[in-house]
């Protein structure tokens, strides 16, 4: 029998935690609860959940700091939940390594869909399909200065190991399987984030910027991950 996925809820509002926990358990998930930032970090590192739902406005340690601390050790999907609607808060959350962002109030149906999409993508990445590279190495993709080892969940740029989050790895992997082909933001949002009905293309732009900071020598003149203005992004197949 397949083991239940565990979701850690970090939120100081007891009614929201209870509501989320009840509905997620109905969907077949196990839940853990923490009501402040410090306890949330401690529980995440100890229990290693499959996904984290994280509020921003928390006592003892705010959600942004929690996200940053957890991301230093764990590479599980982190979905930020917040009453804040400002664009800067959303971008900051993504910059610190969150995979998704949903604004309160939200519908349970939408949240569950997001949870399922993020867990599905995490599972696919953990058990990657075989891709044969130019050198016939299984489970490796090699494009120009870039090498993705799908077994080891490892990316190298010019031979140097690059530390990427799950979402960043998935974006790079999707683009690298079709080098030179421009992929729109909308397609990336659907294929990588799994949204078929909802999504903010700004999420894609922020994630691409994070990837560039890690793989490019000069982010103002990228040579690996290229923007096709007004259309989308592609991986350049060049040395």
N, C-alpha and C positions, 0 to 999 in steps of 0.2 A: 504494500500500500504506500502511495506517495506521501512523503512527510509534508506536513503543513508548513507553509511559509510563515515566518514570524515578522510582524510589523511593530516597530517601536513608535509610540505616539508621545511626543514631547510638547506639552501644552499646559498652561497653568489654569485654564478654565475647565473645571471638573465636568460641567455639562457637555462640553464639546468632546472631551476625552471619552466620556461614557457613551455618547452618541456614536462616535467613530468606532469605539471598541465593539459595541453591540452589532453594528452594521457590518464591520469587517469580519467578525466571527460568523455572521450569517453567510458570508461569502466563502467560508472555509479557512480563514486565516487565524493564526494565533496572534495575540497582541500582548505587548508590554507597555506599561505606562510610566511616565516620569512627569513631574509637575514643576520642575525648575531646570535651568540650564545645566547646572553642575551635576545633578542626578542623571540628567539625560546623557551627558558625555560618559559618565561612569558606567551607566547601564549599556550604552551602545558598545563601548570597548570590551565590556565583560561578556555580554550576551551575543554580540555580532549578529544582529537581526538581518533579514533579507532586504528590508526597506525601512526608511525612517520618514515619518511625518513630523515636521518641525515648525513650531510657531516662532515668530520673530520676537514678539514682546514677552520676554520671560524674566522671572526673578532670578537673582544671583548671577546669571550669565545670559546675555541676549542671544537670540537665535543665530545671528551672523557669526558670533564668536564660537558658538556650539558647532556650527557647520564647518568652520575652519579647523577646529580641533579634531573633529571626527574624521574629516577628510585627510588629515595628516596620516591616519592609520588605516582607515577602512575605505573601500571603494564600492560601497553599496549605494543604491539609488537614494537620494535625499530629496524629498518634496517639501518645499517651504509653504506653510499655511500662514496667512497674515491678513489682518484687517487693513494694512497699509496698501494703498493703491498707487502710490507715487512710482513713476518709472525708475527713478534712481534706486529705490529699495529693491525692486525686481532685478535690476541689472547687478546690483551689489551682491545679491544672493547667488546669482549665476556665476559671477566673477569668483566667488569664494568656493565654488565647486558644487553648488546645488544642481540637481538635474532638472527640476521642474518647479513651478511656482503657481499656486492657486490662491485667489483672493477670497476672503470671507466677506459676505456669506456665500457658500457654495452648495450645490446640490450633492447629495450623497451619490447619486447616479454618476455624476461627472467625476467625483473624487475616486470612486471605485474603478471607473474606466481608466483613469490616469494611473492608479495603483497597478492595475492589471497590465497596462501597456509597459510601464517601467519594469515590472518584474519579468515580463516576457522578454524584453530586450536584454535584461541582465542574464537571463537563462540562456538565450541564444549566444551571447558573447562568451559565457562560461563553457559552452559546448559548441564551438565554431564548426562550420562546415569545412570540408577540405577544399582548399584553393591551391592550384598548382602554379608556381611562379615560373619565370623564364629559365630558372636553373633546375626545375622539376623538384623542388623541395616542397613536400606536402605541408600544408597549413602555414605557408609563408607567402606574403605578397611583397614583391619588390618593384618599385617604380622610381626611377631616377635615384635621388639621394635618400629615398625613404624605404625602410624595410619594416613590415609588420609581421611579427611572429604570433599567429593566432592561438597556438598551444600555450605559449608562455604569457599571453596578454601583454606583449612587449613591443614597443615601437623604438626604432633607431633612426635618427636623422644624421646622415654623414658618418655613420658608425657609432654615434653616441646615443646611449639609452635615454629616452625621453619619458618622463613620468606624466601619464595622462589619466584623467578620470574615465569612468566607464562610458559616459556620454561622448566625451572627446574622442575616445578610441573608436566608438561606433561610427561617428561622423567621418573620421579619417579612413576607416575600413570601407565604408560605403563608397566614398569617392575614389579610393585607391583601386577598387575592383573594376573601375571604368576610367582609367587615366585618359586625360585629354577631353573627356566628355563633360560638358557643363551641366550641372545639376541645379535646379531651381531651389530656392529656400523652401517653397511649399512642398516639394518632393522630399527634401531632407526632413522636414518636420513630420511628414507622414511616415516615411520609411524608417527613420532613426528613432523618433520620439513615439511613433505609433498613433499619432492623432489622425483620425479620419474625419473628424467633425469639428475640431477646435484647435487653435494654436496661434501663437504670436510669432511672426517671423523674426522679430527682434531677438528672440531666444537663440535662433540659429546664428545670427550675426555675432552675438556675444560669445557663443561657444567657439566659432571660427576664430575670433580674435584671441581667445585664450590659447587655442591650438597654435596659432602663428607665433605667439610669444614664446612658445616652447620649441618649435621646430625650425624657425627661420633665423638666419643670421641678422637680417635687417627687415623688421616688420613693415617698414615704409616702402620696401622694394622686395616683396616676397617672390621667391623662386620656386617654391614647392606647392603651396596652397594659394591658388590664384583666384581673384575676383573677376568675373565677367560682368562689368558694370550694367546694372539694371536687370540682370538675369539671374545669376547665381554664382556657384563656385566650381572649380575643378582642380585636379592634381596634375601638375606639369610632368610629362614623361621625359625628363632631361637630366643629364648629369650636372 
